[in-house]
């Protein structure tokens, strides 16, 4: 069975009355190449920034290599390498 490196469950991000991320869920398995596609304003960058611990979520659950974003944000931050020119996250 593949190892789930990123798990996102019912992720929501609100800015006042505007809902930027609307309850999305997905898994990324170790070794997979994964992309978020959608129009401008769909919440792609916000979702990545939440996973990267750069932005607070409104609700939902995010696990990175088994670490819970709510409890282990500093450890998650230490384990990620981010390439902003290509918007790539690598777990190191």
N, C-alpha and C positions, 0 to 999 in steps of 0.2 A: 504494500500500500504506500502511495507517495506521501512524503512528509510535507505538511502544509506549512509554508514559511510565512504567509500572510493570511489572516482570516479577518474578514470584515462582516459584521452582522448588524443589519438594520441601522446603518450609520445615517445620522441626521445632523445637519448644521443649519441653524437659523441665524439670520441677521435681522433682528427685530421681527417684523411680520413676513420677511422674505425667507423662503426655505431654499438654500443653495444646494444642499444635498438632501435627497428625499427618500431616506430609508433603504439605501442600497446594501446589498450583500454579495460577497464574492470571496473565493479562496484562490491563492496562488501557491502552486506546489513548487518545491525545490527544483531548480533547473529549468523551470518554465520561463518563457518570455511572455509578458503580460502587458497589455496596453489598455488604456481607457480612451474610448472614442466618443465624441459627442460635439454638439455645436457650442459656440461661445456661450458662457454662462450656465453650462450644464453641471458644473461642480467638479470637474476633473482635477483642476489645480487644488481646489479646497480639499478634496479627498486625499490627494497625495500629501499636502501640507499637514493634515491631521495624522496620517500614518507616520510622517517624519517627525512628529511631536512639535511642529511649528505653529499649530493652530489648535484651539480647544474645540472639541465636538460638543454638540448639544445633547445627543444621546446615541446609544448603540454601543457595540463592543468591537474593539480592535485588538488582535493578537499578532505579534511579530515574533516568529520563532518561539512560540509558546509564552512569550512575555506579554502581560496585559498592559495596555496603554495607560489605564487608570492607576495601576500600582507600580509599574516598572518603566516609566517614561525615560528616566535618566539612563537606564541600561539599554533601552531601545535606541536612544540617541547615540550612545557609544558604539552600537553594533551596526549602524547604517553609514554608508558612504553615498554621497549624493553628487551627481553630476548635473549642474543646473543648465549647461548649454544643450544637453540632450534630454533633460528631465528624466534621468535614470536613477533608480535607487538600487544599491547593491548591499546585501547583507555580508558583512565581513567577519 
